[in-house]
């Protein structure tokens, strides 16, 4: 199995898609390096994985901090000797109409959803280039494929991630570094994203929609595992995933 013994760094690992992915990959023999801002959650997850026979270490990580991203890559190398995969999963979705002018929230989304991905790539790319292998996986969104009212800035960050990852794939192929990429576009997946919405009307609409359609984050974890499990000469670079009953 291609997953066994791979060293996988996951940001946004303390809940939702990140947590579900960590648990699944650990059960398949991967060695996990977990990053997020909430130390208590990270510690609980790492201890749970270890109790179940897996291997996991963690570090408090703010993806908007360049040095934090570099430190978690260094932790992976120090504990396990290498990095095979980085899953850049941290994200925020405080949606609102542009007319609400919530510019602080706009900036937060740009910093976490876009710059956070760039910071992770900056931290890991030298390692991947040197070893001529590696896998960068990101969580985008269906908002990175289509526009919808209330999601202008969130969608803009996710469209940007889509382009960024496609160019990374192309340049890696041109440079012969054998770096694989995968971008995931989830629809209504149960997570903490909705908790960041401060606009009351937008929050109500989002919660009503998710209550009707949402599926568990383990569904996305299965897709991440599928991407990693492909032969090293095979890149499956885009996945759109959501509830069968949701007309996204």
N, C-alpha and C positions, 0 to 999 in steps of 0.2 A: 504494500500500500504506500502510495507516494506521500501521504500525510505523516506517517510514522517517523518520529525523530526529527521532523522539521521544526525549526525554531521560528515561532510566529509572534510578532509584536502586534498588539491590539490597542488602539486608543479608543476612548469612549467605552471602556471595558466594564464599567461598574454596573451597567443595567442594560436592558433591552437587547438589541441586536448584538452588541459587543459581548455581553455576558453569555447569551445563548451560544454564540460562536465559540467563545473560550471553552465552555463546557463540552461542546460537541467535539472540537478539535482535540481537547485533552483526552477524551474517551477513545479517540482514534490514534493516540500515541504521540501527538505533537507536544512540544515543549513551549509553554506559554509565558510571554512577558506582557504583563497587563499594565495599562496606563489609564488614568482618569484623575479627576480632581478630588474625589472623595475617598480618603484613605481607609475609612472604616469599611466601606463597601468592597474596596479592592482586597483588603485583608480577609474579609469573610469569603470572598470568591476564591482566592488563592488557597485558603485553608480547606475549603470544601473540595476543590479539585484534588489537593494532596490527599485528603481523607479517602477519596474515591480511587486512589492509586495513580493519579496523574502528576505532572510536574508543572509548577507555576510559580513565578516570582512577580513582584509588582513594584511600581514606583509611582508616587503622586506626580501627575503630569498635566500641565496646562499647555495645550497644543498651540496656543498663541505665543508661547515663549520659545524662541529658537533653541535656547540652551536646554530646556526640558526635553525637547525632541531628541537632541543629540545625546542626552544622558540616558534616555531609555534604550537607545540603540547600543550605547556603551554597556548598559546593564546586561543586555542580551549577549553581547560578546564575552563579557566577564563571566557570566553564569554558565553559558552554554557553548561558547566558542565561536558563534557565528550568528547571522540572521538570514533566514530563508524567505520569509514573508513578512510584509508589514500591511496591516489592515487599518487604514485611516478612516475611522468610523465616527469620530466625535462630531457632533453637530447640534445646531440650535434652529428652532423654527418659530420665532415670535412674529407670526404673520399679522398684517394689518393693512388697511387701505393706504396707498401712498399719501392720500389727503390728510391722514392722521399725523403725518410728519414725525414719526417716531424714529428720528435719526440716530439716537443712541442704540436702538435695537438694530437698525440697519448696519451700523458699524460693528456691532457684536457678531452679526451673521457673516459679514465679510471677514472679520478676524478669525472666527472659528471655522466656518465652513469652507472658506477658500484659502486664507493664509495658513490655517492649521494644516491643510493638506500639503501646501507648498513647503511648510516647515518640516513636515515628516519626510517628504521626498528629498529635501536638502540634507537631512540627517542620514538617510539610508543610502542614497545614490552612490556615494563614494565606495561604500562597502560592496554594493551590487556590481559596480563597474570593475572593481578590483578582482572579485571572484568570478566575474562573467556569468552570473546567474542571480536570480532573485525574482520576487513577485510583489507587485504593488497592487493592492486592492482598495477601492474606495467605496463609500456609501454616498451615492448621489440621491436622486429622488425622481419620481415621475414628474416632479416640478422641474427637473432638468431636461425634460423631453417635450413638455407642453406648458403653455401659460394658463394661469387662472387668476381671477380677481382676488386680491388680498395677499397674493404670494409673489409680488414683483421682485422684491430684494432677495427673498429666500430662493426663488427660482433662478434669479440672476447668478447667485453663487453656485447653484447646482448645474446650470448650463456651463459655467466657467470650468467646473471640475470635469465635466464631460469632455470639453475641448482639451483641457490640460492632459488628461489621461490618454486621449487618442494621439496627441503629439508625442507624449512620452513613449507610447508603444512604437510609433513610427521611427522616432529617433533612435530608440534602442535597437530596432531591427537594422537600421542603417549603420549604426556604430558597432554592431556585432557583439553586444554585451549580453544578449540572451535574457533580457529582463522581460518577464511577462506582466501583463496588466489585466485587471478586471474591474469594471465599473458596474455597480449595482443600483438599479432604479426602483426602490420600493414604493408601493402605493400605501394603503392603510395597514400598517403593521403596528401592533401594540408596542408602545414605548413611552418614554417620558417627554417626547417632543411637544405634545399639546400643553404641557404644564408651563411652557415658556411664553405662551400667548397671553398678552396683557389686554389686548383689545377685546372688549366683552362680546360684541356681536360676532367677531371673527372666531373667538373661542367657542361660542355656542354652536356656530355652524360646523366647526371642525369636530367638536365632541359628538354632536348628533350624527355626523357622517361616520366617525370611527365606531361609535356604539352600534351602528347598523352593519358595518362591513369588516372590521378589523380581524386579522389573523395574527397568530403568535410569531414572535421574533425567531423562533426555532426554524421557521420556514426559510428565512433568509440565511440562517446559519447553514442549512443544508446546501444552499447555492454556493456559499463561500467554500465549503468543503469540496463540492464538486469541482470548482475552478482549480483549487489547489491540487486535487487528486489527478488531474490530467497529466499525461506524459510531458516531460520537460520541453519537448519540441512542439508542443501544442498549446496555443493561446486562445482561450475563449474569453473575449474581452468585454462583452456587454450582456447584462441580464436585467430584464424588466420583470418584476415580481409583485403580485398583489392578489387579493382575494378574487376567487373565480366569480363571485356574485357582484363585485364592484365594477361599475362602468367607467373605469378610469381611462 
